[in-house]
């Protein structure tokens, strides 16, 4: 019996010794840090941004220690030591405890100081405390906090509400939590709805089916609203594409409108003047790349006058050597200029090769920006602006210069203009050169959005003739409206009928229109024309 008692005592002593030894070993080990502990230590960084992150992470962690920490922060009772990265809570009775472990602290480090707040952070703390009341021990406090969230839903409270709902046992509090959760989701639906893009639509259509009826109904309404919004933006995007295409057609056709209107020449080589302007841009950029790379952003500004001069001089040469002998013979003029276009294409193939040539975009014509749900590229935007500038400069030249006055006189009545002493032959040459020069600067613009190849002009010659005939031969305003109308019609028909059928449909519509109005939308007035 004595031996048994001794063994029992020894066993008890061993147990006590082992427990004491285990406590010593455990107390010597570093504490394992978790997400909550990491969030609390951010208060010691003495940074407003880190403090805001800490408030958000602590208040949404669902940890029971969160309320005391945020409450102490609001009352300026939360202290942090930047050196040791420890955070302390000073009670109303001046007792200090460790914010993470809750252990009493006899003496805080001398370097510890209160966690600083500014006005913005005070609002964040107040909102966080409102959410933390959802975890309060008092039932009435929890229900009141849930009702506050219901009235002012905030998606940041959703994890706290979901955590509190799992722990809640009171039926009234559960109902308040469910209502608050539904209100947050409704608020989230309204936020997503206000975004109104494809990503928002994808988020709403992928919602789980087990949603509260109010949330499901709001999601369906939001999906319908977003679809309507996207449809309107799609119309706006197509309108922009139509305006962009119309500006390109106007650039390509405006020179043809002058030569066709004044001289009555069907110039099938007009597209090759556009192509020459694009190749002038290529040559200018090649010289700048190899010799003056710092001037690359100015390459288009340098190429513009050069393209106008080169294409204009070639146009004058064509008029003096070929066209002047074929006036009054439209079929021969058409065949001659068509053959000339083939010669120019082959000459360019021989000089530059048959493959596409690279023409780069300057920095100010690169990239794009968003307007609502529309994407607008800078190169297209600058082409629209450039086209408008060319159009109004040409209008001013025709109205306020002597050459413009002579061109208008020859357009309206060639015989009367000749009898008044106007040198119609010189006007014809300058007019053909002007139209070719404008085609050249159109090539500079088109080099930014199309492939620079010997076939570049062929892509626009038919469309240019359609624009001129549809708008009214020799009328620049008619050319403008005709180009924009055909550009819009093309871009709105393409999504429905496809690119090829859209072109065919537009061609058929123009043929039918010309049957009713042979002179186009805006016919020129004049005795010779009316005769």
PyMOL commands that set and color helices and strands:
alter all, ss='L'
color gray80, all
select helices_A, chain A and resi 2-28+35-45+48-59+66-74+119-135+139-151+155-167+171-195+198-205+213-263+270-291+293-321+323-325+330-352+363-365+378-400+402-412+414-419+424-446+458-471+476-497+499-516+527-530
alter helices_A, ss='H'
color red, helices_A
select strands_A, chain A and resi 78-81+86-90+96-98+104-105+113-114+368-371+374-377
alter strands_A, ss='S'
color yellow, strands_A
deselect
rebuild
show_as cartoon
